[in-house]
């Protein structure tokens, strides 16, 4: 109900909301990449019994480009389970987009414990405008 209302409000105000088009999915919460597969709306989305632990590579490319065009970026929440090396690529793509946009004059605000920890862990705290 809330999401539907937000999407309608965005459409009414000509605001585009971007969603992942693919995901890295697996059946268990672990770093075992051998059990991972890419799922997308084209393939029926995340199947029963699987969980999406990261955005997929196509989503990373798309969102990185969107971020690159932004003037103000507020990032709260990593794209995947960055604590597992297998599921950190989406967050890395978003961080690269934020850092590049900041270099080009965007204001970037990183908030939230996990996202802030990720940015600091990657050594990029000084490459963004603010980390909280």
N, C-alpha and C positions, 0 to 999 in steps of 0.2 A: 504494500500500500504506500509506504513512504517512498520507496524507490520509484514507483510509477509516478508519483507526484513530482519528484525531483526531475525525472526525465521529461515530463510534460512542461515543467517550468523552464528547463534548459532549452527545449525546442521553441517555446514561445519567445524566448529572449535571444534566439539565434546563437546559443552556446553549444558547442559540440563536446560531447562527453566521449572519451576514448576508452574502450574496453580491450582486454587482451584478445587476440584472434587465435592464439594457440597456447598450450600449457605443457609443462613437463610433468607427467603424471606417473604415479607408482602405486603399488598396493600396500607398501609398508613404510612407516616413518623411519627411514634410515638413509645412509649415504651411499647405498649400493646402486651405482649407476647402471649396472647390468639389468636391473628391473625397471628402468625408466623408459618411457616412451612419450613421443609428442602426440598430443591430442588437440583437435581443433573443432570448431563448429562444422567444418566440412566433413569431418570424420565422425560426427555425432557427439562431440564434446567429451567431457570426462565421463567415462563409463562407470556403471555401478561397481563398487568394490575398489575403485581407484581414488586417489586424492591428488589434487594439483598442488605441487610443492614449489613451482616456479612458473613465471611466464615463459613462453616458448621463444625461440630465436626470432621469429617473424615479428612477434609483439615487441620484443626488445628494439628491433630496428625501427618500427613504426613509432613507438613512444619516444625513443631517443630523438627522432626528427621533430616530433611535436614539441618536446621540451626545448629543443634548439631554437624554436620560433617564439618561445615565451619571453615575456618581459619580467614577469614575477612568477616565482616558483615556490610553492609551499609543499614540502614533501614530508609526509608522515606515514611511514609504513613501508618496509622493504617489499620488493616484488616477489620474493621467495624466501625459503628457509636458508638464509645466507650462512648460517652456522655450518651447514653441510656444503662442501665444495661443489658437489654435483648440482646443487640448487641455488647457486649464488649468481649465475650468469645474468639473469634478468635484473637483479639489483645493480650489478656492475654496469650494465648497459644504461640504466637510468642515471646512475652516478656520473658516468661519462657525459651524458647529455646535460646534466645539471652543471658540471664543471665547465664544459664548453660554453654553455649559455651564459654562465657567470663571467667568463673571460670576455664575452661579447657584450657585456653591460647589463645583463639581467640581474635582478635581485633574487637571491636564493636563500630560503629559510628552511632549515632541516630541523624537524621537531619529532619528539617521541624517542623513547629509550632505545629501541632496536635500531631505528634508522640512524640516530645520532651515533650509536656504538659502531654501526657498520661504516659510516663515513670516517670516523676517527680511526678505526681498525685499518681502513684502506689508505690512511695517511692523507686524506683530502680535506681535513677540517679547515685549513687555510685557503683552500681553493673555492670555497663557497662563502656567501655573505654572512651567514649566521647559523650556528648549531646550538640547539637548546636541548 
